[in-house]
């Protein structure tokens, strides 16, 4: 099944509308926080929780993230 010109145009308008609806929510979320994101406080715990179980020496993933 192929899409005609009008289907692509409708899809583009729908994507643009969805993107524009998300802009005010993202702006409000950015203003509400106020705290700066730091590697030690915000990023490292995510890596430890989600990645380091496989990314360690002698494990399935090729690169250790323990250092």
VMD Tcl script that builds the backbone (N, CA, C; Angstrom):
set m [mol new atoms 201]
animate dup $m
set s [atomselect $m all]
$s set {name element resname resid chain x y z} {
  {N N UNK 1 A 0.849 -1.171 0.000}
  {CA C UNK 1 A 0.000 0.000 0.000}
  {C C UNK 1 A 0.895 1.235 0.000}
  {N N UNK 2 A 0.636 2.151 -0.886}
  {CA C UNK 2 A 1.422 3.376 -0.968}
  {C C UNK 2 A 0.567 4.555 -0.540}
  {N N UNK 3 A 1.233 5.550 -0.005}
  {CA C UNK 3 A 0.542 6.759 0.411}
  {C C UNK 3 A 0.548 7.760 -0.723}
  {N N UNK 4 A -0.577 8.415 -0.925}
  {CA C UNK 4 A -0.654 9.481 -1.905}
  {C C UNK 4 A -0.135 10.773 -1.300}
  {N N UNK 5 A -0.081 11.801 -2.109}
  {CA C UNK 5 A 0.433 13.100 -1.675}
  {C C UNK 5 A -0.369 13.642 -0.491}
  {N N UNK 6 A -1.684 13.492 -0.515}
  {CA C UNK 6 A -2.514 14.037 0.563}
  {C C UNK 6 A -2.274 13.314 1.883}
  {N N UNK 7 A -1.947 12.015 1.843}
  {CA C UNK 7 A -1.663 11.283 3.072}
  {C C UNK 7 A -0.370 11.777 3.728}
  {N N UNK 8 A 0.653 12.043 2.922}
  {CA C UNK 8 A 1.913 12.553 3.465}
  {C C UNK 8 A 1.713 13.944 4.052}
  {N N UNK 9 A 0.914 14.759 3.372}
  {CA C UNK 9 A 0.657 16.110 3.857}
  {C C UNK 9 A -0.098 16.057 5.188}
  {N N UNK 10 A -1.078 15.197 5.292}
  {CA C UNK 10 A -1.833 15.030 6.525}
  {C C UNK 10 A -0.931 14.522 7.648}
  {N N UNK 11 A -0.063 13.583 7.340}
  {CA C UNK 11 A 0.867 13.059 8.340}
  {C C UNK 11 A 1.812 14.160 8.823}
  {N N UNK 12 A 2.306 14.991 7.925}
  {CA C UNK 12 A 3.213 16.079 8.298}
  {C C UNK 12 A 2.500 17.091 9.201}
  {N N UNK 13 A 1.264 17.410 8.888}
  {CA C UNK 13 A 0.494 18.349 9.708}
  {C C UNK 13 A 0.240 17.745 11.089}
  {N N UNK 14 A -0.079 16.465 11.140}
  {CA C UNK 14 A -0.324 15.805 12.424}
  {C C UNK 14 A 0.936 15.795 13.293}
  {N N UNK 15 A 2.070 15.496 12.701}
  {CA C UNK 15 A 3.336 15.479 13.456}
  {C C UNK 15 A 3.663 16.879 13.959}
  {N N UNK 16 A 3.472 17.881 13.120}
  {CA C UNK 16 A 3.745 19.261 13.530}
  {C C UNK 16 A 2.827 19.681 14.680}
  {N N UNK 17 A 1.563 19.303 14.613}
  {CA C UNK 17 A 0.619 19.648 15.675}
  {C C UNK 17 A 1.008 18.988 16.992}
  {N N UNK 18 A 1.390 17.730 16.935}
  {CA C UNK 18 A 1.810 17.013 18.149}
  {C C UNK 18 A 3.053 17.664 18.739}
  {N N UNK 19 A 4.001 18.027 17.891}
  {CA C UNK 19 A 5.230 18.665 18.365}
  {C C UNK 19 A 4.928 20.010 19.015}
  {N N UNK 20 A 4.044 20.793 18.417}
  {CA C UNK 20 A 3.715 22.105 18.968}
  {C C UNK 20 A 2.948 21.994 20.272}
  {N N UNK 21 A 2.147 20.964 20.424}
  {CA C UNK 21 A 1.421 20.780 21.681}
  {C C UNK 21 A 2.370 20.438 22.824}
  {N N UNK 22 A 3.480 19.808 22.519}
  {CA C UNK 22 A 4.436 19.439 23.553}
  {C C UNK 22 A 5.353 20.564 23.981}
  {N N UNK 23 A 5.477 21.620 23.187}
  {CA C UNK 23 A 6.403 22.713 23.500}
  {C C UNK 23 A 6.041 23.426 24.805}
  {N N UNK 24 A 4.789 23.828 25.040}
  {CA C UNK 24 A 4.478 24.501 26.314}
  {C C UNK 24 A 4.721 23.602 27.525}
  {N N UNK 25 A 4.442 22.318 27.396}
  {CA C UNK 25 A 4.665 21.399 28.513}
  {C C UNK 25 A 6.148 21.271 28.813}
  {N N UNK 26 A 6.974 21.200 27.787}
  {CA C UNK 26 A 8.419 21.099 27.994}
  {C C UNK 26 A 8.958 22.384 28.612}
  {N N UNK 27 A 8.459 23.529 28.190}
  {CA C UNK 27 A 8.905 24.800 28.751}
  {C C UNK 27 A 8.521 24.907 30.221}
  {N N UNK 28 A 7.321 24.495 30.569}
  {CA C UNK 28 A 6.878 24.536 31.962}
  {C C UNK 28 A 7.696 23.590 32.818}
  {N N UNK 29 A 8.018 22.428 32.299}
  {CA C UNK 29 A 8.816 21.466 33.052}
  {C C UNK 29 A 10.223 21.996 33.288}
  {N N UNK 30 A 10.789 22.688 32.314}
  {CA C UNK 30 A 12.123 23.247 32.462}
  {C C UNK 30 A 12.167 24.374 33.485}
  {N N UNK 31 A 11.103 25.149 33.580}
  {CA C UNK 31 A 11.065 26.263 34.527}
  {C C UNK 31 A 10.782 25.778 35.945}
  {N N UNK 32 A 10.062 24.695 36.083}
  {CA C UNK 32 A 9.674 24.219 37.401}
  {C C UNK 32 A 10.860 23.680 38.182}
  {N N UNK 33 A 11.795 23.002 37.503}
  {CA C UNK 33 A 12.896 22.354 38.191}
  {C C UNK 33 A 13.852 23.335 38.836}
  {N N UNK 34 A 14.531 24.122 38.062}
  {CA C UNK 34 A 15.446 25.105 38.568}
  {C C UNK 34 A 16.819 24.568 38.938}
  {N N UNK 35 A 16.939 23.299 39.284}
  {CA C UNK 35 A 18.230 22.727 39.658}
  {C C UNK 35 A 19.030 22.370 38.416}
  {N N UNK 36 A 20.343 22.559 38.511}
  {CA C UNK 36 A 21.219 22.167 37.416}
  {C C UNK 36 A 21.403 20.661 37.428}
  {N N UNK 37 A 21.476 20.083 36.253}
  {CA C UNK 37 A 21.733 18.655 36.118}
  {C C UNK 37 A 23.236 18.429 36.230}
  {N N UNK 38 A 23.626 17.495 37.086}
  {CA C UNK 38 A 25.040 17.160 37.217}
  {C C UNK 38 A 25.226 15.680 36.928}
  {N N UNK 39 A 26.426 15.323 36.505}
  {CA C UNK 39 A 26.700 13.924 36.203}
  {C C UNK 39 A 26.596 13.074 37.456}
  {N N UNK 40 A 27.231 13.515 38.544}
  {CA C UNK 40 A 27.276 12.713 39.763}
  {C C UNK 40 A 25.894 12.527 40.375}
  {N N UNK 41 A 25.101 13.566 40.392}
  {CA C UNK 41 A 23.796 13.510 41.052}
  {C C UNK 41 A 22.715 12.885 40.163}
  {N N UNK 42 A 22.733 13.163 38.869}
  {CA C UNK 42 A 21.626 12.785 38.004}
  {C C UNK 42 A 21.937 11.665 37.010}
  {N N UNK 43 A 23.102 11.698 36.383}
  {CA C UNK 43 A 23.413 10.758 35.309}
  {C C UNK 43 A 24.018 9.459 35.836}
  {N N UNK 44 A 24.987 9.564 36.741}
  {CA C UNK 44 A 25.670 8.367 37.257}
  {C C UNK 44 A 24.710 7.344 37.858}
  {N N UNK 45 A 23.708 7.741 38.648}
  {CA C UNK 45 A 22.786 6.736 39.179}
  {C C UNK 45 A 22.001 5.981 38.094}
  {N N UNK 46 A 21.688 6.659 37.007}
  {CA C UNK 46 A 20.996 5.990 35.898}
  {C C UNK 46 A 21.910 4.955 35.256}
  {N N UNK 47 A 23.162 5.331 35.013}
  {CA C UNK 47 A 24.125 4.392 34.436}
  {C C UNK 47 A 24.361 3.203 35.366}
  {N N UNK 48 A 24.492 3.477 36.654}
  {CA C UNK 48 A 24.714 2.397 37.610}
  {C C UNK 48 A 23.534 1.441 37.644}
  {N N UNK 49 A 22.342 1.965 37.642}
  {CA C UNK 49 A 21.131 1.156 37.721}
  {C C UNK 49 A 20.858 0.397 36.419}
  {N N UNK 50 A 21.108 1.046 35.280}
  {CA C UNK 50 A 20.660 0.481 34.000}
  {C C UNK 50 A 21.756 -0.154 33.154}
  {N N UNK 51 A 23.018 0.196 33.381}
  {CA C UNK 51 A 24.061 -0.219 32.445}
  {C C UNK 51 A 25.179 -1.052 33.060}
  {N N UNK 52 A 25.546 -0.759 34.314}
  {CA C UNK 52 A 26.730 -1.380 34.869}
  {C C UNK 52 A 26.586 -2.863 35.160}
  {N N UNK 53 A 25.387 -3.389 35.183}
  {CA C UNK 53 A 25.254 -4.829 35.408}
  {C C UNK 53 A 25.836 -5.628 34.242}
  {N N UNK 54 A 25.805 -5.092 33.041}
  {CA C UNK 54 A 26.391 -5.770 31.874}
  {C C UNK 54 A 27.740 -5.170 31.473}
  {N N UNK 55 A 27.894 -3.873 31.666}
  {CA C UNK 55 A 29.131 -3.183 31.262}
  {C C UNK 55 A 30.136 -3.202 32.407}
  {N N UNK 56 A 30.727 -4.359 32.627}
  {CA C UNK 56 A 31.758 -4.550 33.643}
  {C C UNK 56 A 32.758 -5.561 33.116}
  {N N UNK 57 A 33.930 -5.629 33.677}
  {CA C UNK 57 A 34.929 -6.598 33.201}
  {C C UNK 57 A 34.383 -8.028 33.248}
  {N N UNK 58 A 34.708 -8.798 32.236}
  {CA C UNK 58 A 34.309 -10.207 32.113}
  {C C UNK 58 A 32.797 -10.392 32.054}
  {N N UNK 59 A 32.096 -9.431 31.474}
  {CA C UNK 59 A 30.652 -9.548 31.317}
  {C C UNK 59 A 30.301 -9.493 29.831}
  {N N UNK 60 A 29.024 -9.489 29.509}
  {CA C UNK 60 A 28.578 -9.595 28.118}
  {C C UNK 60 A 28.834 -8.343 27.288}
  {N N UNK 61 A 28.838 -7.181 27.918}
  {CA C UNK 61 A 29.045 -5.938 27.175}
  {C C UNK 61 A 30.544 -5.661 27.017}
  {N N UNK 62 A 30.943 -5.062 25.902}
  {CA C UNK 62 A 32.365 -4.933 25.602}
  {C C UNK 62 A 33.106 -3.833 26.364}
  {N N UNK 63 A 32.417 -2.883 26.966}
  {CA C UNK 63 A 33.118 -1.742 27.565}
  {C C UNK 63 A 32.700 -1.595 29.021}
  {N N UNK 64 A 33.667 -1.552 29.916}
  {CA C UNK 64 A 33.375 -1.398 31.336}
  {C C UNK 64 A 33.010 0.049 31.642}
  {N N UNK 65 A 31.970 0.228 32.451}
  {CA C UNK 65 A 31.557 1.564 32.880}
  {C C UNK 65 A 31.797 1.768 34.374}
  {N N UNK 66 A 32.648 0.970 34.959}
  {CA C UNK 66 A 32.875 1.061 36.395}
  {C C UNK 66 A 33.834 2.165 36.788}
  {N N UNK 67 A 34.610 2.691 35.860}
  {CA C UNK 67 A 35.553 3.742 36.228}
  {C C UNK 67 A 35.061 5.093 35.788}
}
mol reanalyze $m
mol bondsrecalc $m
mol representation Tube
mol addrep $m
